Amino acid sequence: MEEILNKLNGLEKLLKEQCLLQKDVLNCNEAAQYLGFKKSYLYKLTSDGQIPHYKPQGKSLFFKRVELDQWLTRNRVASKQELETKAANYVLKGKTAK
């Protein structure tokens, strides 16, 4: 019986995650869950103006999922392989220019 309950809980969690992926606009609880942040940390990010958000009527916070994705993927760090390739291309271009 416990195994069945665990499987049902797992399915319920998956369904909730799928619902989040379907929504374009998330409330604060949903955004925190989507980002994997605590709600208090999300509030800190909004009060510091570090994350894009909306406050219609000045109270409730809302977030566009697409903007959260863009915010998460900003400041990309190149891999060592990418840096090595870029350096090699720079050296090759420098030698041919001489």
C-alpha positions in Angstrom: 0.0 0.0 0.0 2.8 2.4 0.9 4.5 1.7 -2.5 1.3 2.7 -4.3 1.0 5.9 -2.3 4.6 6.8 -3.1 4.0 6.2 -6.8 0.8 8.3 -6.7 2.7 11.1 -4.9 5.3 10.9 -7.6 2.7 11.2 -10.4 1.1 14.1 -8.6 4.4 15.9 -8.4 5.1 15.3 -12.2 1.6 16.6 -13.1 2.2 19.8 -11.0 5.6 20.3 -12.8 4.0 19.8 -16.2 1.3 22.4 -15.3 4.1 24.9 -14.4 5.7 24.3 -17.8 2.4 25.1 -19.5 1.8 28.4 -17.8 3.2 31.7 -19.2 2.8 33.7 -16.1 3.7 32.4 -12.6 2.8 33.6 -9.2 5.5 33.9 -6.4 5.0 30.3 -5.1 5.1 28.8 -8.6 8.2 30.9 -9.6 10.0 29.8 -6.5 9.2 26.2 -7.2 10.1 26.6 -10.9 13.5 28.1 -10.1 14.2 25.8 -7.2 14.6 28.8 -4.8 13.1 29.5 -1.4 10.3 32.0 -1.5 12.2 34.3 0.8 15.2 34.3 -1.6 12.9 35.2 -4.5 11.5 38.1 -2.5 15.1 39.3 -1.9 15.9 39.2 -5.6 12.8 41.2 -6.4 13.4 43.8 -3.7 17.0 44.2 -4.9 15.7 44.5 -8.5 17.8 41.6 -9.6 15.1 39.5 -11.3 12.4 40.7 -13.7 8.9 40.7 -12.2 5.5 42.3 -12.3 3.4 43.9 -9.5 0.0 44.7 -10.9 -1.9 46.9 -8.3 1.4 47.0 -6.3 0.9 43.9 -4.2 1.1 40.4 -5.7 4.3 39.4 -7.6 4.1 37.7 -11.0 6.8 36.4 -13.3 6.9 35.5 -17.0 8.4 32.0 -17.3 10.3 33.0 -20.5 11.9 35.9 -18.7 12.9 33.6 -15.8 14.5 31.3 -18.3 16.4 34.2 -19.9 17.5 35.5 -16.4 18.8 32.0 -15.5 20.8 31.7 -18.7 22.5 35.1 -18.6 26.2 35.5 -18.0 27.2 32.3 -19.7 30.6 30.9 -18.9 32.5 29.3 -21.8 33.9 25.8 -21.4 37.6 25.1 -21.5 37.2 23.5 -24.9 35.5 26.7 -26.3 38.2 28.9 -24.8 41.0 26.7 -26.2 39.4 26.7 -29.7 39.0 30.5 -29.5 42.6 30.9 -28.5 43.8 28.6 -31.2 41.8 30.5 -33.8 43.2 33.8 -32.6 46.8 32.5 -32.8 46.2 31.1 -36.3 44.6 34.4 -37.5 47.5 36.3 -36.0 50.1 34.3 -37.7 48.4 34.6 -41.1 48.1 38.3 -40.7 51.9 38.8 -40.4 
